């Protein structure tokens, strides 16, 4: 009984943001606060960048597909050998899918990922002359590529700015009262209105770093967070 009580007390003391919703007044003030949040995040995380290791758009495409429900650390371990074995889209397209599954098995959901990688690479090889396309419209025709993955590729491989609405970006944007939307596409458009286009890609990296280092899902470190004065949940947690 004492053990359960201890767990309950710890949970109550964690001040998790469950149930928090941005108010209308906070959302109306989002444009002003977004500029300040961006400035603070740049100062706090000057090293923020993509964690996936890649040398070209094809490698980034494959790594991003593998990163679903898998840590970047694990993906980088797997792709170290994978990228030495498969150099072109045609290589992924030609291999027996069971062999590709074995190569990526430790990333989880390997059958689904292998199917998407092979299908995407067949289209890249046949429809795009072996080159990963560089537009949102063309990228999202590939298997396993939605707007999030497309923005990762465009922003980090081609230098075309885009907001990547991963789980950290969605969670932190709502906590910071920058948007009320949990839908990735709606949130993407909200953030595009708030953040200067030149900063779209970097803003995503900054939010991801902040979510991993400070504003963690289980227990945001609000007392130590430099964004707190401009954050909807942070200001509420301090009252």
Secondary structure as a PSIPRED ss2 file (coil, helix, strand):
# PSIPRED VFORMAT (PSIPRED V4.0)

   1 X C   1.000  0.000  0.000
   2 X H   0.000  1.000  0.000
   3 X H   0.000  1.000  0.000
   4 X H   0.000  1.000  0.000
   5 X H   0.000  1.000  0.000
   6 X H   0.000  1.000  0.000
   7 X H   0.000  1.000  0.000
   8 X H   0.000  1.000  0.000
   9 X H   0.000  1.000  0.000
  10 X H   0.000  1.000  0.000
  11 X H   0.000  1.000  0.000
  12 X H   0.000  1.000  0.000
  13 X C   1.000  0.000  0.000
  14 X C   1.000  0.000  0.000
  15 X C   1.000  0.000  0.000
  16 X C   1.000  0.000  0.000
  17 X C   1.000  0.000  0.000
  18 X C   1.000  0.000  0.000
  19 X C   1.000  0.000  0.000
  20 X C   1.000  0.000  0.000
  21 X C   1.000  0.000  0.000
  22 X C   1.000  0.000  0.000
  23 X C   1.000  0.000  0.000
  24 X H   0.000  1.000  0.000
  25 X H   0.000  1.000  0.000
  26 X H   0.000  1.000  0.000
  27 X H   0.000  1.000  0.000
  28 X H   0.000  1.000  0.000
  29 X C   1.000  0.000  0.000
  30 X H   0.000  1.000  0.000
  31 X H   0.000  1.000  0.000
  32 X H   0.000  1.000  0.000
  33 X H   0.000  1.000  0.000
  34 X H   0.000  1.000  0.000
  35 X H   0.000  1.000  0.000
  36 X H   0.000  1.000  0.000
  37 X H   0.000  1.000  0.000
  38 X H   0.000  1.000  0.000
  39 X H   0.000  1.000  0.000
  40 X H   0.000  1.000  0.000
  41 X H   0.000  1.000  0.000
  42 X H   0.000  1.000  0.000
  43 X H   0.000  1.000  0.000
  44 X H   0.000  1.000  0.000
  45 X C   1.000  0.000  0.000
  46 X C   1.000  0.000  0.000
  47 X C   1.000  0.000  0.000
  48 X C   1.000  0.000  0.000
  49 X C   1.000  0.000  0.000
  50 X C   1.000  0.000  0.000
  51 X C   1.000  0.000  0.000
  52 X C   1.000  0.000  0.000
  53 X C   1.000  0.000  0.000
  54 X C   1.000  0.000  0.000
  55 X C   1.000  0.000  0.000
  56 X C   1.000  0.000  0.000
  57 X H   0.000  1.000  0.000
  58 X H   0.000  1.000  0.000
  59 X H   0.000  1.000  0.000
  60 X H   0.000  1.000  0.000
  61 X H   0.000  1.000  0.000
  62 X H   0.000  1.000  0.000
  63 X H   0.000  1.000  0.000
  64 X H   0.000  1.000  0.000
  65 X H   0.000  1.000  0.000
  66 X H   0.000  1.000  0.000
  67 X C   1.000  0.000  0.000
  68 X C   1.000  0.000  0.000
  69 X C   1.000  0.000  0.000
  70 X C   1.000  0.000  0.000
  71 X C   1.000  0.000  0.000
  72 X H   0.000  1.000  0.000
  73 X H   0.000  1.000  0.000
  74 X H   0.000  1.000  0.000
  75 X H   0.000  1.000  0.000
  76 X H   0.000  1.000  0.000
  77 X H   0.000  1.000  0.000
  78 X H   0.000  1.000  0.000
  79 X H   0.000  1.000  0.000
  80 X H   0.000  1.000  0.000
  81 X H   0.000  1.000  0.000
  82 X H   0.000  1.000  0.000
  83 X H   0.000  1.000  0.000
  84 X H   0.000  1.000  0.000
  85 X H   0.000  1.000  0.000
  86 X C   1.000  0.000  0.000
  87 X C   1.000  0.000  0.000
  88 X C   1.000  0.000  0.000
  89 X H   0.000  1.000  0.000
  90 X H   0.000  1.000  0.000
  91 X H   0.000  1.000  0.000
  92 X H   0.000  1.000  0.000
  93 X H   0.000  1.000  0.000
  94 X H   0.000  1.000  0.000
  95 X C   1.000  0.000  0.000
  96 X C   1.000  0.000  0.000
  97 X H   0.000  1.000  0.000
  98 X H   0.000  1.000  0.000
  99 X H   0.000  1.000  0.000
 100 X H   0.000  1.000  0.000
 101 X H   0.000  1.000  0.000
 102 X H   0.000  1.000  0.000
 103 X H   0.000  1.000  0.000
 104 X H   0.000  1.000  0.000
 105 X H   0.000  1.000  0.000
 106 X H   0.000  1.000  0.000
 107 X H   0.000  1.000  0.000
 108 X C   1.000  0.000  0.000
 109 X C   1.000  0.000  0.000
 110 X H   0.000  1.000  0.000
 111 X H   0.000  1.000  0.000
 112 X H   0.000  1.000  0.000
 113 X H   0.000  1.000  0.000
 114 X H   0.000  1.000  0.000
 115 X H   0.000  1.000  0.000
 116 X H   0.000  1.000  0.000
 117 X H   0.000  1.000  0.000
 118 X H   0.000  1.000  0.000
 119 X H   0.000  1.000  0.000
 120 X H   0.000  1.000  0.000
 121 X H   0.000  1.000  0.000
 122 X H   0.000  1.000  0.000
 123 X H   0.000  1.000  0.000
 124 X H   0.000  1.000  0.000
 125 X H   0.000  1.000  0.000
 126 X H   0.000  1.000  0.000
 127 X H   0.000  1.000  0.000
 128 X C   1.000  0.000  0.000
 129 X C   1.000  0.000  0.000
 130 X C   1.000  0.000  0.000
 131 X C   1.000  0.000  0.000
 132 X C   1.000  0.000  0.000
 133 X C   1.000  0.000  0.000
 134 X C   1.000  0.000  0.000
 135 X C   1.000  0.000  0.000
 136 X H   0.000  1.000  0.000
 137 X H   0.000  1.000  0.000
 138 X H   0.000  1.000  0.000
 139 X H   0.000  1.000  0.000
 140 X C   1.000  0.000  0.000
 141 X C   1.000  0.000  0.000
 142 X C   1.000  0.000  0.000
 143 X C   1.000  0.000  0.000
 144 X C   1.000  0.000  0.000
 145 X C   1.000  0.000  0.000
 146 X C   1.000  0.000  0.000
 147 X H   0.000  1.000  0.000
 148 X H   0.000  1.000  0.000
 149 X H   0.000  1.000  0.000
 150 X H   0.000  1.000  0.000
 151 X H   0.000  1.000  0.000
 152 X H   0.000  1.000  0.000
 153 X H   0.000  1.000  0.000
 154 X H   0.000  1.000  0.000
 155 X H   0.000  1.000  0.000
 156 X H   0.000  1.000  0.000
 157 X H   0.000  1.000  0.000
 158 X C   1.000  0.000  0.000
 159 X C   1.000  0.000  0.000
 160 X C   1.000  0.000  0.000
 161 X C   1.000  0.000  0.000
 162 X C   1.000  0.000  0.000
 163 X C   1.000  0.000  0.000
 164 X C   1.000  0.000  0.000
 165 X C   1.000  0.000  0.000
 166 X C   1.000  0.000  0.000
 167 X H   0.000  1.000  0.000
 168 X H   0.000  1.000  0.000
 169 X H   0.000  1.000  0.000
 170 X H   0.000  1.000  0.000
 171 X H   0.000  1.000  0.000
 172 X H   0.000  1.000  0.000
 173 X H   0.000  1.000  0.000
 174 X H   0.000  1.000  0.000
 175 X H   0.000  1.000  0.000
 176 X C   1.000  0.000  0.000
 177 X C   1.000  0.000  0.000
 178 X C   1.000  0.000  0.000
 179 X C   1.000  0.000  0.000
 180 X C   1.000  0.000  0.000
 181 X C   1.000  0.000  0.000
 182 X C   1.000  0.000  0.000
 183 X C   1.000  0.000  0.000
 184 X H   0.000  1.000  0.000
 185 X H   0.000  1.000  0.000
 186 X H   0.000  1.000  0.000
 187 X H   0.000  1.000  0.000
 188 X H   0.000  1.000  0.000
 189 X H   0.000  1.000  0.000
 190 X H   0.000  1.000  0.000
 191 X H   0.000  1.000  0.000
 192 X H   0.000  1.000  0.000
 193 X H   0.000  1.000  0.000
 194 X H   0.000  1.000  0.000
 195 X C   1.000  0.000  0.000
 196 X C   1.000  0.000  0.000
 197 X H   0.000  1.000  0.000
 198 X H   0.000  1.000  0.000
 199 X H   0.000  1.000  0.000
 200 X H   0.000  1.000  0.000
 201 X H   0.000  1.000  0.000
 202 X H   0.000  1.000  0.000
 203 X H   0.000  1.000  0.000
 204 X H   0.000  1.000  0.000
 205 X H   0.000  1.000  0.000
 206 X H   0.000  1.000  0.000
 207 X H   0.000  1.000  0.000
 208 X H   0.000  1.000  0.000
 209 X H   0.000  1.000  0.000
 210 X H   0.000  1.000  0.000
 211 X H   0.000  1.000  0.000
 212 X H   0.000  1.000  0.000
 213 X H   0.000  1.000  0.000
 214 X C   1.000  0.000  0.000
 215 X C   1.000  0.000  0.000
 216 X C   1.000  0.000  0.000
 217 X C   1.000  0.000  0.000
 218 X C   1.000  0.000  0.000
 219 X C   1.000  0.000  0.000
 220 X C   1.000  0.000  0.000
 221 X C   1.000  0.000  0.000
 222 X H   0.000  1.000  0.000
 223 X H   0.000  1.000  0.000
 224 X H   0.000  1.000  0.000
 225 X C   1.000  0.000  0.000
 226 X C   1.000  0.000  0.000
 227 X C   1.000  0.000  0.000
 228 X H   0.000  1.000  0.000
 229 X H   0.000  1.000  0.000
 230 X H   0.000  1.000  0.000
 231 X C   1.000  0.000  0.000
 232 X H   0.000  1.000  0.000
 233 X H   0.000  1.000  0.000
 234 X H   0.000  1.000  0.000
 235 X H   0.000  1.000  0.000
 236 X H   0.000  1.000  0.000
 237 X H   0.000  1.000  0.000
 238 X C   1.000  0.000  0.000
 239 X C   1.000  0.000  0.000
